[in-house]
Amino acid sequence: MSLEILGIGTATPQHAITQQDAEEMVAEFSCLEGSRRRALAAIYRASKICSRGSVLLEKSNGSGIHQKFFPPADSDADQGPSTRARLARYEVEAGRLAIQAAERSLIEAEIAPSSVMHLVTCSCTGFASPGVDLELMHSLGLRPNISRTHVGFMGCHAAFNALRVASALSASTRSKTVLVVAAELCSLHLQYGDRSDHIVANAIFADGAGALVGTQGELLPAHQNTAGDPLEGRQSRWRLSHQASVVLPDSSDAMGWMIGDHGFEMQLSPSVPEMIADHLGDFVNRELAAINLSLASIGSWAVHPGGPRILASVQESLGLSEEAMATSHAVLAEYGNMSSATVLFILERLMRDGTDLPCVALAFGPGLTCEMAVFTASS
């Protein structure tokens, strides 16, 4: 059996900021001037992002958007708020986004919260215990004896790991319905200074949450579209039919996500896109052949937009068209990189648009790891 996808929901913070305004804000509190400021502006323009949401943004009494969490640096040695302060904000904010996304996924699935028997959460941008899982239980009215599993600190591909756990739980018990929730508050870990990989991370990451309801039990009646249905026009349910993972060779130093004294710090080598371009094709072709598919038979692609260079390397490696990458580019432009939650935004949009199946989803994270999932139509 395979995991049937009954509903997907997403949520973003109340306020978003344009990429130009974000660049000006970062330059101000990092005290960047002259050539350092010009380099910062060039990186932000190259991101191809139009706007990004953050739980730290507030609307002023006038018309502008501002934030108070990151004060201007008082010297080049100033690295901003402590990790403790950032995680305290995570504890306050993460559950709110997670609950919104989960509520929307349950509405789309037409599933009562009490019917969910397994809850799988994932996040790499914060820790708290009791945490998001218990907030979801109390706010949604989930069963007090629901099984709970958290996938922590795995990076941008963590939703794939959460889906793997969800599928195994659903298959191994009589209690089939599972809720997966990915909540990421990347903006809490913005870094001061002009280190190149930190500037790139500052330029692309954003906040968001995604949730998915699935089952391997007896299927509910076919979904009936209603006015305002977020997935109106979807032709049939999707099922998660295959997953695979690989660590690319000689890549252990290419990408890292480490806990520092002043937030979580991204380590990102400029060679990552080249590594993906060199190795991704062999991995994807091998996995597709194992399930009697080929690149030519794939109807759509959900590629995690780690950045425009990552998307370009995937397109090059697999020989994909601009159209095949359009949804990933659109989500990046509208929301930025929301780490593990981002692929759920892409899948939600593809489902809503009634895209062709099979659909292959891809994401990359520390390792350098590549995760792959194949979605096909329910029989």
Secondary structure, 3 states (H helix, E strand, C coil): CCEEEEEEEEECCCCEEEHHHHHHHHHHHHCCCHHHHHHHHHHHHHCCCCEEECCCCEECCCCCEECCCCCCCCCCCCCCCCHHHHHHHHHHHHHHHHHHHHHHHHHHHCCCHHHCCEEEEEECCCCCCCCHHHHHHHHHCCCCCCEEEEEECCCCCHHHHHHHHHHHHHHHCCCCCEEEEEEEEHHHHCCCCCCHHHHHHHHHECEEEEEEEEECCCCCCCCCCCCCCCCCCCCCCEEEEEEEEEECCCCCCCEEEEEECCEEEEEECCCHHHHHHHHHHHHHHHHHHHCCCCHHHCCEEEECCCCHHHHHHHHHHHCCCCHHHHHHHHHHHHHCECHHHHHHHHHHHHHHCCCCCCEEEEEEECCCEEEEEEEEECC
